[in-house]
Amino acid sequence: MDSLDSRLELLERRYRRLRFVTFAALALGGLGMGVALLRPMGASDGGELVASRLTLMDSQGRTRATLSAQEGGEGGLVLHDTEGRARALLGVDSSGSPRLRFATAEGTMLAELTVYSDEAPRLVLGNNGGTEFFSVGLMPDGSSRLEARG
């Protein structure tokens, strides 16, 4: 009987040791996975956040601002009103021309300032119906243009 008791006791010690090693291995594995999951994806050196789109939302879940970069070279900051409608844009179009635009709640352009070819600025004003009634600009050849519609 003594040998059976001693063998059982040895087996129980090995079981406890194996259980401890197994739990330790699982804990280390879980810790390693947690560190890997919490590691910033797409982050570069210097603490930069790298993303192609960033959306800011208010406490009601409405979009208030969107900063984005698109594949065609376009990108910009769009500001939204309290209802989530796009009202202002500061951006660059696919040709590289910077643009500042203001719109009505329905999205109709009211004012827009664009610089074409790095040397030809143009300011356009529109009415609530979307019709341009005033524009002034400098052409790439150096001439200027003023248009007013009634």
Disulfide bonds with the S-S distance in Angstrom:
none
